Amino acid sequence: MLVLGLDTSSLVCTVAVSRDGVVIAEHLQNTEKTHSQVLVPMIDRVLREAGIDQGDLNAVAVGQGPGSFTGLRIGMGTAKGLSYGLGIPLVPVPTLDVVAANALGFHGLICPVFDARRKEFYTCSYRGQLEAGAVLPGEVPQRVAPYQACSLEELVEALLPQVEDTREPVLVLGNGADKCFTELQARFQERVVRAPRILDLPRGGWVALKAEAMLRATGGSGPDYSPLAAAPMYLRRSEAEIRWERGHREGG
């Protein structure tokens, strides 16, 4: 199975190709460059370096967020075009799952935290140890809490019962980790660990591997993998929607 995986939900633009559970080519760019300028050339380069044509692909996978509203639309739109044009499944993969996978093998709770701005965060919790019977790395870590957009105080409250019940260490990572780590450490002390910053970045390889696991679990087909059904994961409304609503309300 050949899967093209991409993610543009943050400043990172990343593309990879996996074949039967092995990443065979991957590119990642963590700069201020606009995704609309670099994504398609990056896809072409990764496919060329992997030695495959677009027509060889069995599926395309995309990080569906949460994250930057503009970035998500660029990635999702590109993935939809490829899926529709090639007649192959489109697999949306939550980007929180993708970043959590960087900490695969950590024995404890994994807490990816994305900066959602306006003093809010996108987050979720996972359990990181490898589990017996996992066919592909994309099947772990296991999510143990819902995806959410929350304040720092709500993030602490959400982690509190998990930490107190299990007494496990908590690994914090993601592009919002620095903004919340001091507060989490003050509350949970030595049980909170800051991951190396290289683990903050979403990887196209994980997008592809997780998509492989999802396709194998469902037989590789179904309405959920239609490009018409795929949509970004928005955990809150965009700033433009909020301003539009506020302006119309104030204007009567």
NORKAKA-V819134 format. One record per backbone hydrogen bond with DSSP energy under -0.5 kcal/mol. NH is the residue of the N-H (numbers start at 1). CO is the residue of the C=O. E is the energy in kcal/mol with one decimal. If there is no record, write none. Layout:
NH_CO_E, NH_CO_E
This chain:
3_1_-0.5, 3_18_-2.3, 4_59_-2.0, 5_3_-0.6, 5_16_-2.9, 6_61_-1.7, 7_14_-2.1, 10_12_-0.7, 13_29_-2.5, 14_7_-1.9, 14_12_-0.5, 15_27_-2.2, 16_5_-2.6, 17_25_-2.5, 18_3_-2.4, 19_22_-3.1, 20_1_-2.1, 22_19_-1.0, 24_17_-2.6, 24_22_-0.5, 25_17_-1.3, 27_15_-3.1, 29_13_-2.5, 31_11_-0.7, 31_29_-0.6, 37_34_-1.6, 38_34_-1.2, 39_35_-2.7, 42_38_-2.0, 43_39_-2.4, 44_40_-2.4, 45_41_-2.2, 46_42_-2.5, 47_43_-2.4, 48_44_-2.2, 49_45_-2.6, 50_46_-2.0, 51_47_-0.7, 51_48_-0.7, 52_47_-2.2, 56_53_-1.8, 57_54_-1.5, 58_2_-2.8, 59_2_-1.2, 60_89_-2.4, 61_4_-3.6, 62_91_-1.9, 63_6_-2.4, 64_62_-0.5, 64_93_-2.1, 68_9_-3.3, 72_68_-2.7, 73_69_-1.8, 74_70_-2.0, 75_71_-2.4, 76_72_-2.8, 77_73_-2.4, 78_74_-2.1, 79_75_-2.5, 80_76_-2.6, 81_77_-2.0, 82_78_-2.2, 83_79_-2.7, 84_80_-2.9, 85_81_-2.5, 86_82_-2.4, 87_83_-1.3, 88_83_-1.6, 89_58_-0.7, 90_225_-2.7, 91_60_-2.6, 91_89_-0.5, 92_90_-0.6, 93_62_-2.8, 95_65_-2.0, 96_65_-0.5, 97_94_-0.5, 98_94_-1.4, 99_95_-2.3, 100_96_-2.2, 101_97_-1.6, 102_99_-1.4, 103_100_-1.7, 104_101_-1.8, 105_128_-2.2, 106_103_-2.5, 108_106_-1.2, 109_169_-2.6, 110_126_-2.7, 111_109_-0.5, 111_171_-3.3, 113_173_-3.1, 114_122_-3.0, 116_114_-0.7, 116_120_-2.0, 117_120_-0.6, 120_117_-1.2, 121_150_-3.0, 122_114_-2.2, 123_148_-2.3, 124_112_-0.9, 126_110_-1.9, 127_142_-2.5, 128_108_-2.0, 128_126_-0.5, 134_131_-1.6, 139_136_-2.0, 140_137_-1.5, 142_127_-1.7, 144_125_-2.6, 145_125_-0.8, 148_123_-1.9, 150_121_-2.7, 152_119_-0.5, 155_151_-2.0, 156_152_-2.1, 157_153_-2.1, 158_154_-2.2, 159_155_-1.9, 160_156_-1.7, 161_157_-0.7, 162_158_-0.5, 163_159_-2.6, 164_160_-2.6, 165_161_-2.2, 166_162_-1.7, 167_163_-2.4, 170_191_-3.5, 171_109_-3.0, 172_170_-0.6, 172_193_-2.9, 173_111_-1.5, 176_113_-2.7, 177_113_-0.5, 177_174_-1.8, 180_176_-0.8, 180_177_-0.9, 181_177_-1.8, 182_178_-0.5, 184_180_-2.3, 185_181_-2.9, 186_182_-2.0, 187_183_-1.5, 188_184_-3.1, 189_185_-2.2, 191_188_-1.6, 192_189_-1.9, 193_170_-3.2, 195_172_-2.6, 195_193_-0.6, 199_196_-2.1, 200_197_-1.6, 201_198_-0.8, 207_203_-1.6, 208_204_-2.3, 209_205_-2.6, 210_206_-2.7, 211_207_-1.9, 212_208_-2.3, 213_209_-2.1, 214_210_-2.2, 215_211_-2.7, 216_212_-2.5, 217_213_-1.9, 218_214_-1.1, 219_215_-0.6, 219_216_-0.6, 220_215_-2.2, 221_218_-0.7, 225_222_-1.6, 226_223_-1.6, 229_226_-1.1, 230_226_-1.3, 233_64_-4.2, 234_232_-0.9, 235_233_-0.7, 242_238_-2.0, 243_239_-2.5, 244_240_-2.3, 245_241_-2.4, 246_242_-2.4, 247_243_-2.7, 248_244_-2.2, 249_245_-2.2, 250_246_-2.6, 251_247_-1.5, 252_249_-1.1
